[in-house]
Amino acid sequence: MRYIIPILFSCFVLAPFSDAISAHLIEAEVVVYDDRFYKFIDANSQIEILATELGWAEGPVWIESINSLLFSDVAADKIYQWNEAKGLSVYLYPSGHAPDNSNQLWRGSNGLAIDENGSLLLAQQSNRTLSRMLAPISNPAPDYEVLASQYRGKLINSPNDLVVHQSGDIYFTDPPYGLAGFENSPDIEMDFFGVFRLTRDGDLIPVSRRIDMPNGIALSSDQSTLYVSNSAKNKAQIMAIELDHQGNPERSRLFFDGKYLISDGPGSTDGMVVHPTDFLFVSIPNGLGILSPEGELLGKIALGQVTNMALNDTVSHLFITSPKRLMRLKINNVK
């Protein structure tokens, strides 16, 4: 079935000293294939646009200790903070690119996460490093500890997105998207674009070498399945990698194939987040989709290109990044 819902949004224009907020009604096309979609989103759902005029928004993560969302602006080399009380502000600058004379556009951090000790982890894609901010979350500073930069003596490609396992191990994707020329970059040293596991002991272990363009990454609620999107041209897939009790990969399978959606509009399978019920909110061509734990597409919302998403601590809102804006979708309380 197909229907159009009006979505209320408020728009904060990112400009110096601007605090203008305006409300508008817009229409978004929602296509529902399965009634389970309505468990999360219905005709009363609202999307707020919290920020616009961003360079390239990515990597959102909700930080309960400061009651805020953090997200990267890759092109601006900044991390922004958003909360209900203060709105949008710069949280960290620079976020990932060592100052030099490079004309590389994709300078800043991409994916963000919190480690087991409450520290901020950053996929610093143009620095080609997975790093930890040494300053506390409540008092950020651009002082970083590099956790991973090489595999067997060769520079890794460009860490993109990451997720922390309950063991403390970190899984991250390593496509070439932070390098000039992407897959044609002369700076590529390895012969694969991989998914890596960084153990608590500091060992860097490939989890997969076979995904063309690994991008978004997430873990199932029981930590037994690692989801990885493949954003290669003419592919819009999500792979499921089954992990043993120690976090080692056992087997992988195609979880979702969205190739038939490519003609819908811009974007691909990119960032994603797993709801506590193990349904997934995923980026798909031209918007946002909800997948069942079995990989069925229950429905989609046309929002243009979506890069990534994160749930808040009460699982009442889904924060959504797109290249130029930050959005928030109110979702139903599902258990």
Helices and strands as residue ranges (DSSP letters): E 2-12, E 21-32, G 35-39, E 47-51, E 57-63, G 64-66, E 68-73, E 78-83, E 87-92, E 109-114, E 120-124, E 129-133, E 144-148, E 150-151, E 154-155, E 162-164, E 170-174, G 182-184, E 194-198, E 204-208, E 214-219, E 225-230, E 237-243, E 249-257, G 259-264, E 272-274, E 280-284, E 287-291, E 297-302, E 308-311, E 317-321, E 326-330
